[in-house]
Amino acid sequence: MTTQFLRDEKGRTIGTIASTANGVLVLRNAKGQSLGTYDPERNVTIDSKGRAVGTGNLLTILLRSC
């Protein structure tokens, strides 16, 4: 499992994207709350409420919407 830290222009961590063992990417905000997932097998991004956001990896859009 790898984790990518997302930082703002001042270098502060605003979120993370972690990959799970099955390849799904999980987006969390700076407080550790899950904002959504991206499943590369289905090529769909899902928000924290289980709704499809769209096709492709749109995780950073979820980070901007919080």
C-alpha positions in Angstrom: 0.0 0.0 0.0 1.4 3.4 -1.0 0.3 6.8 0.1 0.6 10.1 -1.8 0.4 13.3 0.2 -1.5 16.2 -1.4 -0.2 19.6 -0.3 -1.3 23.2 -0.9 0.9 26.0 -2.1 2.3 26.6 1.4 3.3 22.9 1.8 0.5 22.0 4.2 -1.0 18.5 3.8 -4.6 18.9 2.6 -5.2 15.2 1.9 -3.8 11.8 1.0 -4.5 9.2 -1.6 -3.7 5.6 -0.5 -3.8 2.5 -2.7 -5.3 -0.7 -1.2 -4.1 -4.2 -1.9 -6.7 -4.6 -4.7 -5.7 -1.4 -6.4 -8.5 0.8 -5.2 -7.4 4.4 -4.4 -8.8 6.0 -1.2 -8.9 9.8 -0.8 -8.8 11.2 2.7 -8.8 14.8 3.8 -6.3 16.3 6.2 -8.4 15.1 9.2 -8.3 11.5 7.9 -12.0 11.4 6.8 -12.7 9.4 3.7 -13.9 11.5 0.8 -14.2 8.9 -1.9 -12.6 6.0 -3.8 -11.5 5.3 -7.3 -11.7 1.7 -8.6 -9.4 1.3 -11.7 -11.1 -2.0 -12.7 -14.5 -0.3 -13.1 -12.9 3.1 -14.0 -15.3 4.9 -11.7 -14.9 7.4 -8.8 -17.3 7.1 -5.9 -17.9 9.8 -3.2 -18.1 9.1 0.5 -21.9 8.6 0.3 -21.6 5.9 -2.3 -22.6 7.9 -5.3 -20.8 7.7 -8.6 -19.0 10.9 -9.4 -18.0 10.0 -12.9 -15.7 7.8 -15.0 -11.9 8.0 -14.5 -9.9 9.1 -11.5 -11.7 12.3 -10.2 -10.5 12.1 -6.6 -9.0 15.6 -6.6 -12.4 17.0 -7.5 -13.8 15.5 -4.3 -11.0 17.2 -2.3 -11.9 20.6 -3.8 -15.6 20.1 -2.9 -15.2 19.7 0.8 
